[in-house]
């Protein structure tokens, strides 16, 4: 009688996870693995970074799959557990007991964890060094005497490429609407791959003459995931034009037609500062996701007795993640220390004052995290001399959340109204990372009744990316949105914005 339970534990590390390029329905597949007692059956983990199906968007989906052409038995019954593991060894998991896998068959969970939980709300815990840890445990027998374990560790690395270049547009003042000026940059690492950047301006119905930058790659696996474009002045100093980061959105988007924050008229008005020799200079800083760069089984140990495993577990089972940063992880981080200073109000030297409350803070942190606060506290402005920043347009809770993020890079779970107020504060004080987080949370709360308010918010803050997402939602649910009370209110308060949206509907029908 076989009284030995045999178990296989497969640990899969995914480096640069936030740069997964996958659309909804596209899977990242682990290296294949097996064990002697699995009788020739071969297995993989399939992870869907943006969900397995349309209804799963907003979630990470994960499945244990059996290879279709392996040499194992036609039907193979086993128990399994799939886990996504955090840095402190906490986890979310799915257990499947006595499941029968046919060749090419799989079982799993389409909603094992929300993307926001991993990428935004608990990013330092689930993505230390931007690495996601997935673990699969499979076993056949239920008897637990003399348990033996096969350990397999694998690694997949998502390739990323940082590309920075200068896009110079000569004769800027003579450009006509939609006249494009394009440059091409050849990739030094990939043959027949080029990055193109085009600049033009549009003369829209409001007469704003928005300047549009479009960046594309000819590579089939190069996906632009982050981009920052800055305007260089006559002294070579740069003014941020825009920054977009699409890694956190549930629906993968192509970063195209990105408007500068300064319009053509605004640049021409200050041509002596921005247009030396009638030349516009833009610094473009891009990050591309380049597909799977590395994928391999790195270490295997077969049928280790469970008692022995318990003795070496601390030094072996998590060895995949052990590097110098893990060794130092027992010490507090800089953000931890900053948060301690904030909580204790030790050595504070500036105050943020609302209508009803004062919030002591530290100039150094405010300057490091917000260019607006930095300008207030380092230039000849009243805030520098009074050590007081009036924020009477913000509520107490919003200031508390803003300061928490500046000190800790984290926010608490927020409701719709709280997020909109924090978004306003993030935009006002140019805390770009917080603004992106809030925009993602707002987009995920899109509904028939919130679409009108979010459209107005995105328009008021010139957030082209968020506005496009809201417009797409409205046009996909036009009858319900246009028939809502909120839309009727928007028609009264901002008829121009309503007409722009209706014009988009007309253009879509053409």
C-alpha positions as CSV (number, residue, x, y, z in Angstrom):
1,X,0.0,0.0,0.0
2,X,1.4,3.4,-1.0
3,X,1.1,5.6,2.0
4,X,3.2,8.4,0.5
5,X,1.7,11.7,-0.6
6,X,3.6,13.2,-3.5
7,X,3.3,16.9,-4.2
8,X,4.8,19.2,-6.8
9,X,5.3,22.9,-6.0
10,X,5.9,25.1,-9.0
11,X,7.0,28.7,-8.3
12,X,7.0,31.2,-11.2
13,X,8.5,34.6,-11.0
14,X,7.5,37.2,-13.6
15,X,9.9,40.1,-13.8
16,X,8.8,43.6,-15.1
17,X,5.2,42.4,-14.6
18,X,3.7,45.8,-14.8
19,X,4.9,46.0,-18.4
20,X,2.8,43.0,-19.5
21,X,1.5,44.0,-23.0
22,X,-1.4,41.6,-23.1
23,X,-4.9,42.6,-24.1
24,X,-8.0,41.2,-22.5
25,X,-8.0,37.5,-23.5
26,X,-4.3,37.2,-24.1
27,X,-2.3,34.9,-21.8
28,X,1.2,34.9,-20.4
29,X,2.2,31.3,-20.3
30,X,4.8,29.8,-17.9
31,X,7.5,27.4,-18.8
32,X,6.3,23.8,-19.0
33,X,6.8,21.6,-15.9
34,X,6.3,18.0,-14.8
35,X,7.3,15.5,-12.2
36,X,8.0,11.7,-12.3
37,X,4.8,10.8,-10.5
38,X,2.7,12.9,-13.0
39,X,3.1,10.0,-15.5
40,X,4.2,11.9,-18.5
41,X,1.6,14.7,-18.2
42,X,3.0,18.2,-18.8
43,X,1.6,21.4,-17.2
44,X,1.7,25.2,-17.6
45,X,0.2,28.1,-15.7
46,X,-1.7,30.5,-17.9
47,X,-2.0,34.0,-16.5
48,X,-4.2,36.7,-18.1
49,X,-2.9,40.1,-16.9
50,X,-6.1,41.9,-18.2
51,X,-8.6,39.1,-17.6
52,X,-9.6,36.0,-19.6
53,X,-12.8,37.4,-21.1
54,X,-14.5,40.8,-21.5
55,X,-16.5,40.3,-18.3
56,X,-13.2,39.6,-16.5
57,X,-11.6,43.0,-17.2
58,X,-10.4,44.6,-14.0
59,X,-9.2,41.2,-12.7
60,X,-6.2,38.9,-13.1
61,X,-7.2,35.5,-14.3
62,X,-5.1,32.4,-13.7
63,X,-5.4,28.7,-14.8
64,X,-3.6,25.4,-14.4
65,X,-3.5,23.9,-17.9
66,X,-2.4,20.5,-19.1
67,X,-0.5,20.3,-22.4
68,X,-2.6,19.0,-25.3
69,X,0.0,16.6,-26.8
70,X,1.7,15.1,-23.7
71,X,2.3,11.4,-23.1
72,X,0.3,11.0,-20.0
73,X,-3.0,9.2,-19.5
74,X,-6.1,10.4,-21.3
75,X,-7.7,11.6,-18.1
76,X,-5.6,12.7,-15.1
77,X,-7.2,13.5,-11.7
78,X,-5.5,15.6,-9.1
79,X,-5.8,18.3,-6.5
80,X,-4.3,21.7,-7.1
81,X,-3.9,25.1,-5.5
82,X,-3.0,28.3,-7.4
83,X,-1.6,31.2,-5.4
84,X,-0.4,34.8,-6.0
85,X,2.1,35.5,-3.3
86,X,3.0,38.8,-1.7
87,X,6.4,39.8,-0.3
88,X,5.4,39.0,3.2
89,X,4.2,35.5,2.1
90,X,0.5,36.4,2.4
91,X,-1.4,35.2,-0.6
92,X,-4.7,34.9,-2.5
93,X,-5.4,31.4,-3.7
94,X,-7.8,29.0,-5.5
95,X,-8.1,25.3,-4.5
96,X,-9.4,22.7,-6.9
97,X,-10.0,19.3,-5.4
98,X,-10.3,16.0,-7.5
99,X,-10.4,17.7,-10.9
100,X,-10.0,15.6,-13.9
101,X,-7.8,17.1,-16.6
102,X,-8.0,15.9,-20.1
103,X,-5.2,16.8,-22.5
104,X,-5.5,20.5,-23.4
105,X,-7.8,21.0,-20.5
106,X,-7.5,23.6,-17.7
107,X,-9.1,24.8,-14.5
108,X,-8.6,28.1,-12.6
109,X,-10.1,31.4,-11.5
110,X,-10.9,34.3,-13.8
111,X,-11.2,36.7,-10.8
112,X,-8.4,35.5,-8.4
113,X,-7.5,39.1,-7.6
114,X,-8.3,42.6,-8.9
115,X,-5.6,44.3,-11.0
116,X,-5.8,47.4,-8.9
117,X,-4.9,45.4,-5.8
118,X,-1.7,44.3,-7.4
119,X,-0.7,47.2,-9.6
120,X,-1.8,50.2,-7.5
121,X,-3.2,49.7,-4.0
122,X,-0.7,47.1,-2.7
123,X,2.0,47.4,-5.4
124,X,5.0,47.3,-3.0
125,X,3.7,44.1,-1.5
126,X,2.6,42.2,-4.6
127,X,5.3,43.6,-7.0
128,X,8.6,44.0,-5.1
129,X,11.1,45.1,-7.8
130,X,8.1,44.8,-10.2
131,X,8.2,41.0,-9.9
132,X,5.0,39.0,-9.4
133,X,5.2,35.6,-7.7
134,X,2.8,32.8,-8.8
135,X,2.8,29.5,-7.1
136,X,1.1,26.2,-8.0
137,X,0.8,23.2,-5.7
138,X,-0.4,19.9,-7.2
139,X,-0.9,16.5,-5.5
140,X,-2.7,13.3,-6.1
141,X,-3.0,11.2,-2.9
142,X,-4.7,12.5,0.2
143,X,-2.6,10.5,2.6
144,X,-0.1,12.7,4.3
145,X,2.3,10.2,5.8
146,X,5.9,10.5,4.5
147,X,5.1,13.3,2.2
148,X,7.6,14.0,-0.5
149,X,7.8,17.2,-2.5
150,X,9.2,18.1,-5.9
151,X,10.2,21.8,-6.1
152,X,10.5,23.6,-9.4
153,X,11.3,27.3,-9.8
154,X,10.9,29.2,-13.1
155,X,11.4,32.7,-14.3
156,X,9.9,34.8,-17.1
157,X,11.2,38.3,-17.8
158,X,9.2,40.8,-19.8
159,X,11.6,42.8,-21.9
160,X,11.5,46.6,-21.7
161,X,13.4,49.2,-23.7
162,X,13.9,52.9,-22.7
163,X,14.2,55.2,-25.6
164,X,14.8,59.0,-25.3
165,X,15.2,61.3,-28.3
166,X,14.8,65.0,-29.3
167,X,12.1,65.9,-31.8
168,X,13.0,69.2,-33.5
169,X,10.3,71.0,-35.5
170,X,11.8,73.9,-37.6
171,X,9.6,76.7,-39.0
172,X,7.1,76.1,-36.4
173,X,5.1,79.3,-36.8
174,X,4.5,78.5,-40.5
175,X,2.9,75.1,-39.9
176,X,-0.6,74.7,-41.1
177,X,-3.3,72.6,-39.4
178,X,-2.7,68.9,-39.7
179,X,0.7,69.4,-41.4
180,X,2.8,66.7,-39.8
181,X,6.5,66.9,-39.1
182,X,7.9,63.4,-38.5
183,X,11.2,62.0,-37.3
184,X,12.4,58.3,-37.2
185,X,14.7,56.6,-34.8
186,X,16.2,53.2,-35.5
187,X,16.3,50.8,-32.7
188,X,19.9,49.8,-31.8
189,X,18.8,46.4,-30.5
190,X,16.3,45.2,-33.2
191,X,16.8,45.0,-36.9
192,X,14.2,46.6,-39.2
193,X,12.5,48.3,-36.2
194,X,12.0,52.0,-36.0
195,X,10.3,54.5,-33.8
196,X,8.5,57.3,-35.5
197,X,7.3,60.5,-33.8
198,X,5.0,63.0,-35.6
199,X,3.9,66.5,-34.5
200,X,1.0,68.5,-35.8
201,X,-1.6,70.8,-34.5
202,X,-5.4,70.8,-35.0
203,X,-7.6,73.8,-35.4
204,X,-10.7,72.6,-33.5
205,X,-14.1,74.2,-33.0
206,X,-12.9,76.0,-29.9
207,X,-9.9,77.6,-31.7
208,X,-7.4,76.1,-29.2
209,X,-5.0,74.8,-31.8
210,X,-3.9,71.8,-29.7
211,X,-0.5,70.4,-30.5
212,X,-0.6,66.6,-31.0
213,X,2.3,64.2,-30.6
214,X,2.0,60.6,-32.0
215,X,4.7,58.0,-31.2
216,X,4.6,54.6,-32.9
217,X,6.9,51.6,-33.3
218,X,7.2,49.5,-36.4
219,X,8.1,46.5,-34.2
220,X,5.4,43.8,-33.9
221,X,6.2,43.2,-30.2
222,X,7.1,46.7,-29.1
223,X,4.2,48.3,-27.2
224,X,4.6,51.8,-25.9
225,X,3.6,51.6,-22.2
226,X,5.0,54.9,-20.8
227,X,5.7,58.2,-22.4
228,X,6.8,61.6,-21.2
229,X,7.1,64.6,-23.6
230,X,8.7,67.8,-22.5
231,X,9.1,71.2,-24.2
232,X,12.6,72.6,-24.1
233,X,12.9,76.4,-23.7
234,X,15.7,78.6,-25.1
235,X,18.0,77.7,-22.1
236,X,17.5,73.9,-22.5
237,X,15.3,73.7,-19.5
238,X,12.2,71.6,-20.0
239,X,8.5,72.2,-19.3
240,X,6.5,69.0,-19.0
241,X,4.1,68.7,-21.9
242,X,2.4,65.5,-20.8
243,X,3.2,62.2,-19.2
244,X,1.1,59.0,-19.7
245,X,1.4,55.6,-18.2
246,X,-1.0,53.0,-19.6
247,X,0.4,50.0,-17.6
248,X,-2.3,50.4,-15.0
249,X,-5.4,50.5,-17.2
250,X,-7.6,47.5,-17.5
251,X,-8.0,47.9,-21.2
252,X,-4.7,48.1,-23.1
253,X,-4.5,51.2,-25.2
254,X,-2.2,52.5,-27.9
255,X,-0.6,55.8,-26.9
256,X,-1.4,57.9,-29.9
257,X,-2.5,61.5,-30.5
258,X,-1.3,62.9,-27.2
259,X,-1.9,66.6,-26.7
260,X,0.7,68.9,-25.2
261,X,-0.4,71.0,-22.2
262,X,0.6,74.1,-24.1
263,X,-1.4,75.1,-27.2
264,X,0.2,76.5,-30.4
265,X,-1.1,80.0,-29.5
266,X,0.4,79.8,-26.1
267,X,3.8,78.8,-27.5
268,X,3.7,81.5,-30.2
269,X,2.8,84.1,-27.5
270,X,6.0,83.3,-25.8
271,X,8.1,82.5,-28.9
272,X,11.2,84.3,-27.6
273,X,11.2,81.7,-24.7
274,X,10.0,78.6,-26.5
275,X,10.9,79.1,-30.2
276,X,14.6,80.0,-30.7
277,X,15.0,80.5,-34.4
278,X,11.4,79.5,-34.8
279,X,12.3,76.0,-33.8
280,X,10.2,73.8,-31.4
281,X,12.2,71.2,-29.4
282,X,10.5,68.3,-27.7
283,X,12.3,65.8,-25.5
284,X,10.5,62.4,-25.8
285,X,11.2,59.8,-23.1
286,X,9.6,56.4,-23.9
287,X,9.4,53.0,-22.3
288,X,8.4,50.1,-24.6
289,X,7.3,46.6,-23.6
290,X,9.2,44.2,-25.9
291,X,7.5,40.8,-25.3
292,X,9.0,37.9,-23.4
293,X,12.8,38.4,-23.1
294,X,13.6,35.3,-21.0
295,X,11.6,32.2,-20.0
296,X,13.2,29.2,-18.3
297,X,13.1,26.6,-15.6
298,X,15.9,27.7,-13.2
299,X,16.0,25.1,-10.5
300,X,14.4,21.7,-9.6
301,X,14.6,19.4,-6.6
302,X,12.9,16.0,-6.8
303,X,10.9,14.2,-4.0
304,X,12.4,15.9,-1.0
305,X,10.9,14.4,2.3
306,X,8.5,16.9,3.9
307,X,10.4,16.9,7.2
308,X,13.6,17.9,5.4
309,X,11.8,20.4,3.4
310,X,10.6,22.1,6.5
311,X,14.2,22.5,7.7
312,X,15.5,24.0,4.5
313,X,12.4,25.9,3.5
314,X,13.5,29.3,4.7
315,X,16.7,29.1,2.7
316,X,15.4,27.3,-0.4
317,X,11.7,27.7,-1.1
318,X,12.0,31.5,-1.4
319,X,15.5,31.5,-2.8
320,X,14.3,32.8,-6.1
321,X,13.5,36.2,-4.5
322,X,16.6,36.4,-2.3
323,X,19.0,39.2,-3.4
324,X,20.5,42.2,-1.7
325,X,17.2,44.0,-1.6
326,X,15.6,41.0,0.2
327,X,18.5,41.0,2.7
328,X,17.9,44.7,3.4
329,X,14.1,44.3,3.6
330,X,14.2,43.7,7.4
331,X,15.1,47.4,7.6
332,X,12.5,50.1,7.2
333,X,12.3,51.9,3.8
334,X,12.8,55.6,3.3
335,X,9.0,56.0,2.8
336,X,8.4,54.1,6.0
337,X,10.7,56.5,7.8
338,X,9.1,59.5,6.2
339,X,5.6,58.3,7.2
340,X,6.9,57.9,10.8
341,X,8.0,61.5,10.8
342,X,4.6,62.6,9.4
343,X,2.7,60.6,12.0
344,X,4.8,61.9,14.9
345,X,4.9,65.4,13.4
346,X,8.6,65.5,14.4
347,X,10.6,68.5,13.1
348,X,7.8,69.8,10.9
349,X,8.6,73.2,9.4
350,X,5.5,74.1,7.2
351,X,1.8,73.9,7.6
352,X,-1.0,73.2,5.1
353,X,-4.1,75.1,6.3
354,X,-7.7,74.3,5.2
355,X,-10.6,76.4,6.4
356,X,-10.9,74.4,9.6
357,X,-7.7,72.5,10.3
358,X,-3.9,72.8,10.1
359,X,-1.7,69.9,8.9
360,X,2.0,70.1,9.9
361,X,4.4,68.8,7.3
362,X,8.0,68.9,6.1
363,X,9.2,71.2,3.3
364,X,11.7,68.7,2.1
365,X,9.0,66.1,1.4
366,X,6.7,68.5,-0.2
367,X,9.4,69.9,-2.5
368,X,10.5,66.4,-3.4
369,X,7.1,65.2,-4.3
370,X,5.4,68.2,-5.9
371,X,6.9,70.7,-8.3
372,X,4.1,73.2,-7.3
373,X,5.0,73.0,-3.6
374,X,8.7,73.2,-4.6
375,X,8.0,76.5,-6.4
376,X,6.1,77.9,-3.5
377,X,8.7,77.1,-1.0
378,X,11.9,77.9,-2.9
379,X,10.9,81.1,-4.8
380,X,10.1,84.5,-3.5
381,X,6.5,83.7,-2.7
382,X,4.6,84.3,0.6
383,X,4.6,80.6,1.4
384,X,8.4,80.7,1.7
385,X,8.3,83.5,4.3
386,X,5.2,82.5,6.2
387,X,5.8,78.7,6.2
388,X,2.1,78.3,5.6
389,X,0.4,77.0,2.5
390,X,-3.3,77.9,2.2
391,X,-5.3,75.0,0.8
392,X,-8.8,76.3,1.7
393,X,-10.2,74.8,-1.5
394,X,-9.5,71.3,-0.2
395,X,-11.4,69.4,2.5
396,X,-9.6,68.0,5.5
397,X,-9.9,64.4,4.4
398,X,-8.5,65.2,1.0
399,X,-5.4,67.0,2.5
400,X,-4.9,64.0,4.8
401,X,-5.0,61.6,1.9
402,X,-2.7,63.8,-0.2
403,X,-0.1,64.0,2.5
404,X,-0.4,60.3,3.2
405,X,0.5,59.7,-0.4
406,X,3.3,62.2,-0.5
407,X,4.9,60.5,2.5
408,X,4.1,56.8,1.9
409,X,3.1,56.4,-1.8
410,X,-0.1,54.8,-0.6
411,X,-3.8,55.7,-0.4
412,X,-6.7,54.2,1.5
413,X,-9.6,52.7,-0.2
414,X,-11.7,55.6,-1.5
415,X,-15.2,56.1,-2.6
416,X,-16.2,58.0,-5.8
417,X,-16.5,61.5,-4.2
418,X,-13.3,61.1,-2.3
419,X,-11.4,60.0,-5.4
420,X,-12.6,63.0,-7.5
421,X,-11.5,65.4,-4.8
422,X,-8.1,63.7,-4.5
423,X,-7.8,63.7,-8.3
424,X,-8.3,67.5,-8.2
425,X,-5.6,68.0,-5.6
426,X,-3.2,65.7,-7.4
427,X,-3.6,67.7,-10.6
428,X,-3.4,71.1,-8.9
429,X,-0.1,70.2,-7.2
430,X,1.2,68.1,-10.2
431,X,1.6,64.8,-8.3
432,X,1.5,62.8,-11.5
433,X,1.6,59.3,-10.0
434,X,-1.3,60.1,-7.7
435,X,-3.3,61.6,-10.5
436,X,-2.9,58.5,-12.6
437,X,-3.9,56.3,-9.7
438,X,-7.0,58.4,-9.2
439,X,-7.8,58.4,-12.9
440,X,-7.7,54.6,-13.0
441,X,-9.9,54.3,-10.0
442,X,-12.4,56.8,-11.4
443,X,-12.5,55.0,-14.8
444,X,-13.3,51.7,-13.1
445,X,-16.2,53.3,-11.3
446,X,-17.7,54.5,-14.6
447,X,-21.4,54.0,-14.8
448,X,-24.5,55.5,-16.5
449,X,-24.8,57.9,-13.6
450,X,-21.2,58.9,-13.1
451,X,-20.2,59.3,-16.8
452,X,-21.4,62.9,-17.1
453,X,-19.5,64.1,-13.9
454,X,-16.3,62.3,-15.0
455,X,-16.5,63.7,-18.5
456,X,-16.7,67.2,-17.0
457,X,-13.9,66.5,-14.6
458,X,-11.6,65.1,-17.3
459,X,-12.3,68.1,-19.6
460,X,-11.8,70.6,-16.8
461,X,-8.3,69.1,-16.1
462,X,-7.3,68.7,-19.7
463,X,-6.9,64.9,-19.1
464,X,-7.1,63.7,-22.7
465,X,-6.5,60.1,-21.7
466,X,-9.3,59.9,-19.1
467,X,-11.6,62.0,-21.3
468,X,-11.2,59.5,-24.2
469,X,-12.1,56.6,-21.9
470,X,-15.2,58.4,-20.7
471,X,-16.2,59.3,-24.2
472,X,-15.8,55.7,-25.4
473,X,-18.0,54.6,-22.5
474,X,-20.7,57.2,-23.3
475,X,-20.8,56.3,-26.9
476,X,-21.0,52.6,-26.1
477,X,-24.0,53.3,-23.8
478,X,-25.3,56.4,-25.5
479,X,-29.1,55.9,-25.1
480,X,-28.8,55.2,-21.4
481,X,-26.4,58.1,-20.7
482,X,-28.2,60.6,-22.9
483,X,-31.4,59.8,-21.2
484,X,-30.1,60.2,-17.6
485,X,-30.8,63.1,-15.3
486,X,-27.1,63.7,-15.0
487,X,-26.7,64.3,-18.7
488,X,-29.7,66.7,-18.7
489,X,-27.9,68.7,-16.0
490,X,-24.7,68.7,-18.0
491,X,-26.6,70.0,-21.0
492,X,-27.6,73.0,-19.0
493,X,-24.2,73.7,-17.4
494,X,-21.9,72.9,-20.2
495,X,-23.6,72.7,-23.6
496,X,-20.3,73.0,-25.5
497,X,-18.9,69.8,-23.9
498,X,-22.2,68.1,-24.7
499,X,-22.1,69.2,-28.3
500,X,-18.5,67.9,-28.7
501,X,-19.6,64.5,-27.4
502,X,-22.6,64.4,-29.7
503,X,-20.3,65.3,-32.6
504,X,-18.1,62.3,-31.8
505,X,-21.2,60.1,-32.0
506,X,-22.0,61.5,-35.4
507,X,-18.5,60.9,-36.6
508,X,-18.5,57.3,-35.4
509,X,-21.7,56.7,-37.4
510,X,-20.1,58.0,-40.6
